[in-house]
Structure formats: C-alpha cells, structure tokens
C-alpha cells in the first residue's frame, strides 16, 4: 500500500497522556492525550518525514482505515505535532 500526494500512511504505536514534572513528582496534565504513529508510506509531496519515522500526533487525528484486520491512520502534515 502506498500513500499519495500529501498523505502519510501510519500505524498507531501507542497513546500517551501528557505529564508535567514538579521535582520528583509526575503530575497528569489535563485529559488531552497524543498518539505515537509509525510511518509506513509517504506521498510524493511530503517533505521532512521518512518511512519508519515515529510521529507524535493529536489523538484521533486523520482518518482510520481498516484493511485485513490491521488499522491504519492516514494523516496530513497539520496532524503532526513532532517527529520523534
């Protein structure tokens, strides 16, 4: 399967809750979470991201597609918070 145009095909690795540290204490920082997605394929118009990269994305960003019992997430660059 190959992403086209400005699309990025990923698999969600895990969901994380953001935390803040105060000395040795870890304090949950609100209810919002983000997800870690592994890049499977990128469209020809995407720059600065490569196959195999891990992306930090907004929870629920993009479109979920299920093919052969595997869920994929199709993203665009505005869905990405950072490349890990």
N, C-alpha and C positions, 0 to 999 in steps of 0.2 A: 504494500500500500504506500502511496506517495502523496504528500501534501502538494498543493499547487498555489500559485500566486503569493498572497500574503499570509497564508495559513501555516500553522505549526501543529503537527500531529504529536500528541504526547500520551503517556500513560501516567496516571496519578500514583506516586510512590507512597506518600503519607500526608496526613493532615496534622497541623501543629497549631497549638494555641500560643499566641504571643505572650511573653512574660517580661517582667521588669525585675531587675536585681537591686536590692537595697542591702548592701553589705553581704552577709551570707544568706539572707532571706530571698526566696523567689516568690514574687507576687504576681498572680494572674492579672493580665492587663485587658480587662473587658471581655466581651463574648465573641468578638470577631476572631476568626481563625484564617490561616492561609494554608495553602497546599504546596507540596513539592511534586513537580511533574518532570518526568524524564522525556527528553526529546527523541522521537522515533524518526521523524521526517520533517523537512522544512521546504516551504515553497521557494521558487527561484527568486522571488522579490525580497526575501527576508535576509537581513544583514546582521552580523554580530552574534549569531546564535548557530551552534552546530549540532549535528546528531550526537546523542549521548550526553549533552549538557543537562544539568539539573536546573529547573526554573522555580523560583518562588512566585506563585500566582495567587490572585484573590480567590477565596473559596467560592466555588460554583461558577467560576469564570468559564467562558467558552461554551461550546456545545458538546454534549456527551453522545457518543456513537458506540453501539454495541455490535461487534462482529465476531461470530464464532465463540460466544461466551466470554469474550475479552472486551472490557470497556476502554475506549479511547476518549481523549478530550481534544477537540480541535480548537486552537486558540489563535488570536491575532496579537500583535505586539503590544497594544494597550492593555491586555490582560496580564502582562508580566510585571511583577514588582522588581525582580532582580534575577541575575544569572548567578547560580551558586557554583 
